[in-house]
Amino acid sequence: MRLELKNVSVTRGGTAVLEDVSLSLSGGKIVALVGANGVGKTTLLSALATVLQPSAGEIQVDAERLVPENLDLRRKLMFLPDFPDFHGCDMLTMIATHLKLWRVEGVGMVDAIMGDLLALGIAPVATMSLSNLSRGQRYKAALAALFAVNPELWLLDEPFASGMDPQGIAVFREKARAVARLQGRLVIYSTQLVEVACGFADEIIVLTDGRARSYDNEKDLGRDPQALERLLLNGRS
């Protein structure tokens, strides 16, 4: 998996949210998007998910341009917004729908899904309407769908501020580490928490004033939250 952003800009309501962003990311890594409110973290994830279209530049996945009409390429990724929105179905139906849309099948899928639901602590409510569940439970359900689909590119908006309890967060951490290191997946998530980013990322992308710069968490920042906080406070990207 290779993800390339080439001079990407995104404008919303006449305002430039992202400006001339160029990044190159490879599989086998966990990447944190960090920045203050309104700097473009969600906008960047939405552009990667083809929810928003760049006003300039382009995004490539494995050297192929990522556009909404390229469904085969889009199946290489899945995006979890901070408030997953489900209507009128239960958890199992929602997961089955995702598997159908992403054309995922295989021996042992049911057992694997039930194992994830048990680990996340949501198996007892798997047949309840998602609209009747708490925010944290709905996010866990969305995570279970992501685990089942297991695309090459995972995109998550604020998973550590999703309302999940410590059990859900621990399962997400464990699963993300496993798919990145053992299966070569690229996991990208956003957060405002410098301690989280430094403790759970191989690479950190700092967004400031619509621009982005990537840092190696170990080599450049020493996994030090204070070093990352200084970058954010100084407005450097």
LOLO-700383 format. One record per residue (C-alpha): residue number from 1; residue in three letters; x, y, z. Coordinates in steps of 0.05 Angstrom, whole numbers. Last residue first. Example, Ala and Ser with C-alpha at 12.3 -4.5 7.8 and 13.67 -1.06 7.14 Angstrom:
REM residues 2
<2 "Ser" <273 -21 143>>
<1 "Ala" <246 -90 156>>
//
This chain:
REM residues 237
<237 "Ser" <84 450 204>>
<236 "Arg" <105 503 254>>
<235 "Gly" <53 540 294>>
<234 "Asn" <97 548 354>>
<233 "Leu" <44 518 398>>
<232 "Leu" <37 457 354>>
<231 "Leu" <111 444 348>>
<230 "Arg" <120 455 422>>
<229 "Glu" <65 405 436>>
<228 "Leu" <101 353 394>>
<227 "Ala" <165 362 434>>
<226 "Gln" <125 360 499>>
<225 "Pro" <91 295 478>>
<224 "Asp" <160 261 470>>
<223 "Arg" <160 200 425>>
<222 "Gly" <232 219 410>>
<221 "Leu" <204 273 364>>
<220 "Asp" <244 267 300>>
<219 "Lys" <273 197 304>>
<218 "Glu" <218 161 343>>
<217 "Asn" <154 195 319>>
<216 "Asp" <180 205 248>>
<215 "Tyr" <151 273 229>>
<214 "Ser" <105 293 172>>
<213 "Arg" <87 365 154>>
<212 "Ala" <19 391 134>>
<211 "Arg" <-11 457 114>>
<210 "Gly" <-81 483 126>>
<209 "Asp" <-61 533 179>>
<208 "Thr" <-24 480 218>>
<207 "Leu" <-30 405 210>>
<206 "Val" <23 361 242>>
<205 "Ile" <29 291 212>>
<204 "Ile" <57 241 261>>
<203 "Glu" <90 175 241>>
<202 "Asp" <98 110 279>>
<201 "Ala" <38 125 321>>
<200 "Phe" <8 106 388>>
<199 "Gly" <45 136 447>>
<198 "Cys" <65 201 414>>
<197 "Ala" <-4 210 384>>
<196 "Val" <-41 193 449>>
<195 "Glu" <2 240 490>>
<194 "Val" <-8 296 439>>
<193 "Leu" <-84 290 444>>
<192 "Gln" <-118 328 388>>
<191 "Thr" <-130 265 348>>
<190 "Ser" <-137 240 277>>
<189 "Tyr" <-127 169 252>>
<188 "Ile" <-89 137 195>>
<187 "Val" <-76 62 193>>
<186 "Leu" <-37 34 134>>
<185 "Arg" <-41 -42 130>>
<184 "Gly" <21 -84 121>>
<183 "Gln" <-10 -148 147>>
<182 "Leu" <32 -164 208>>
<181 "Arg" <55 -96 230>>
<180 "Ala" <-4 -52 209>>
<179 "Val" <-58 -104 219>>
<178 "Ala" <-32 -123 288>>
<177 "Arg" <-21 -53 313>>
<176 "Ala" <-90 -32 292>>
<175 "Lys" <-122 -93 325>>
<174 "Glu" <-87 -82 392>>
<173 "Arg" <-101 -7 394>>
<172 "Phe" <-174 -18 374>>
<171 "Val" <-183 -72 427>>
<170 "Ala" <-153 -26 481>>
<169 "Ile" <-199 32 460>>
<168 "Gly" <-260 -13 464>>
<167 "Gln" <-242 -39 533>>
<166 "Pro" <-225 31 558>>
<165 "Asp" <-295 56 541>>
<164 "Met" <-313 85 474>>
<163 "Gly" <-344 154 470>>
<162 "Ser" <-310 170 405>>
<161 "Ala" <-255 216 431>>
<160 "Phe" <-198 164 422>>
<159 "Pro" <-225 145 353>>
<158 "Glu" <-220 218 331>>
<157 "Asp" <-233 208 256>>
<156 "Leu" <-210 140 231>>
<155 "Leu" <-183 120 163>>
<154 "Trp" <-158 49 152>>
<153 "Leu" <-123 35 86>>
<152 "Glu" <-111 -36 61>>
<151 "Pro" <-182 -56 79>>
<150 "Asn" <-200 -100 139>>
<149 "Val" <-273 -111 120>>
<148 "Ala" <-287 -148 185>>
<147 "Phe" <-244 -102 228>>
<146 "Leu" <-277 -41 197>>
<145 "Ala" <-346 -70 210>>
<144 "Ala" <-326 -84 283>>
<143 "Leu" <-301 -13 287>>
<142 "Ala" <-369 13 264>>
<141 "Ala" <-402 -28 319>>
<140 "Lys" <-352 0 370>>
<139 "Tyr" <-371 70 347>>
<138 "Arg" <-444 53 357>>
<137 "Gln" <-430 27 426>>
<136 "Gly" <-393 90 445>>
<135 "Arg" <-449 134 420>>
<134 "Ser" <-500 94 460>>
<133 "Leu" <-546 45 426>>
<132 "Asn" <-619 54 406>>
<131 "Ser" <-603 79 335>>
<130 "Leu" <-562 16 325>>
<129 "Ser" <-625 -26 330>>
<128 "Met" <-612 -86 374>>
<127 "Thr" <-588 -152 346>>
<126 "Ala" <-515 -144 366>>
<125 "Val" <-532 -118 436>>
<124 "Pro" <-503 -176 476>>
<123 "Ala" <-443 -180 428>>
<122 "Ile" <-422 -109 445>>
<121 "Gly" <-364 -120 493>>
<120 "Leu" <-309 -103 443>>
<119 "Ala" <-277 -171 451>>
<118 "Leu" <-345 -205 444>>
<117 "Leu" <-360 -166 380>>
<116 "Asp" <-291 -182 353>>
<115 "Gly" <-300 -256 366>>
<114 "Met" <-368 -254 334>>
<113 "Ile" <-337 -224 272>>
<112 "Ala" <-282 -276 270>>
<111 "Asp" <-331 -333 279>>
<110 "Val" <-375 -307 223>>
<109 "Met" <-317 -296 176>>
<108 "Gly" <-289 -366 186>>
<107 "Val" <-284 -383 112>>
<106 "Gly" <-283 -323 68>>
<105 "Glu" <-321 -264 40>>
<104 "Val" <-308 -190 27>>
<103 "Arg" <-339 -155 -32>>
<102 "Trp" <-331 -86 -2>>
<101 "Leu" <-405 -71 -10>>
<100 "Lys" <-424 -141 13>>
<99 "Leu" <-379 -140 74>>
<98 "His" <-406 -71 92>>
<97 "Thr" <-478 -96 87>>
<96 "Ala" <-462 -156 131>>
<95 "Ile" <-433 -109 184>>
<94 "Met" <-496 -66 183>>
<93 "Thr" <-541 -127 187>>
<92 "Leu" <-503 -153 247>>
<91 "Met" <-506 -87 283>>
<90 "Asp" <-580 -76 275>>
<89 "Cys" <-616 -33 225>>
<88 "Gly" <-660 29 223>>
<87 "His" <-609 84 213>>
<86 "Phe" <-534 87 223>>
<85 "Asp" <-491 149 229>>
<84 "Pro" <-420 139 253>>
<83 "Phe" <-402 201 295>>
<82 "Asp" <-326 210 292>>
<81 "Pro" <-325 187 220>>
<80 "Leu" <-299 117 204>>
<79 "Phe" <-269 114 134>>
<78 "Met" <-254 50 95>>
<77 "Leu" <-200 39 42>>
<76 "Lys" <-180 -10 -12>>
<75 "Arg" <-252 -13 -34>>
<74 "Arg" <-242 57 -61>>
<73 "Leu" <-195 30 -114>>
<72 "Asp" <-247 -19 -140>>
<71 "Leu" <-301 35 -137>>
<70 "Asn" <-264 84 -182>>
<69 "Glu" <-322 133 -190>>
<68 "Pro" <-304 172 -127>>
<67 "Val" <-232 188 -150>>
<66 "Leu" <-165 162 -125>>
<65 "Arg" <-112 167 -179>>
<64 "Glu" <-71 103 -185>>
<63 "Ala" <2 100 -162>>
<62 "Asp" <-15 50 -107>>
<61 "Val" <-67 98 -80>>
<60 "Gln" <-61 168 -109>>
<59 "Ile" <-90 234 -86>>
<58 "Glu" <-91 295 -131>>
<57 "Gly" <-76 369 -135>>
<56 "Ala" <-127 425 -133>>
<55 "Ser" <-198 435 -108>>
<54 "Pro" <-192 366 -77>>
<53 "Gln" <-257 327 -73>>
<52 "Leu" <-292 313 -7>>
<51 "Val" <-323 246 12>>
<50 "Thr" <-268 213 -29>>
<49 "Ala" <-242 177 34>>
<48 "Leu" <-175 212 30>>
<47 "Ala" <-212 278 21>>
<46 "Ser" <-254 263 83>>
<45 "Leu" <-191 246 123>>
<44 "Leu" <-160 312 102>>
<43 "Thr" <-223 351 119>>
<42 "Thr" <-227 317 186>>
<41 "Lys" <-157 340 203>>
<40 "Gly" <-165 408 171>>
<39 "Val" <-140 460 220>>
<38 "Gly" <-209 472 251>>
<37 "Asn" <-193 451 322>>
<36 "Ala" <-118 445 335>>
<35 "Gly" <-73 395 302>>
<34 "Val" <-51 322 299>>
<33 "Leu" <-60 269 245>>
<32 "Ala" <-32 204 273>>
<31 "Val" <-2 150 228>>
<30 "Ile" <3 76 243>>
<29 "Lys" <49 41 195>>
<28 "Gly" <56 -23 155>>
<27 "Gly" <35 10 90>>
<26 "Ser" <69 71 61>>
<25 "Leu" <57 145 65>>
<24 "Ser" <78 201 19>>
<23 "Leu" <52 271 33>>
<22 "Ser" <41 335 -5>>
<21 "Val" <-9 387 20>>
<20 "Asp" <-15 449 -23>>
<19 "Glu" <-67 484 20>>
<18 "Leu" <-121 451 62>>
<17 "Val" <-180 489 90>>
<16 "Ala" <-182 543 36>>
<15 "Thr" <-246 582 47>>
<14 "Gly" <-298 593 -7>>
<13 "Gly" <-349 550 29>>
<12 "Arg" <-300 493 33>>
<11 "Thr" <-235 492 -6>>
<10 "Val" <-188 432 -8>>
<9 "Ser" <-116 435 -33>>
<8 "Val" <-73 375 -51>>
<7 "Asn" <-3 387 -78>>
<6 "Lys" <8 313 -90>>
<5 "Leu" <-19 266 -36>>
<4 "Glu" <10 196 -43>>
<3 "Leu" <-12 132 -9>>
<2 "Arg" <26 68 -21>>
<1 "Met" <0 0 0>>
//
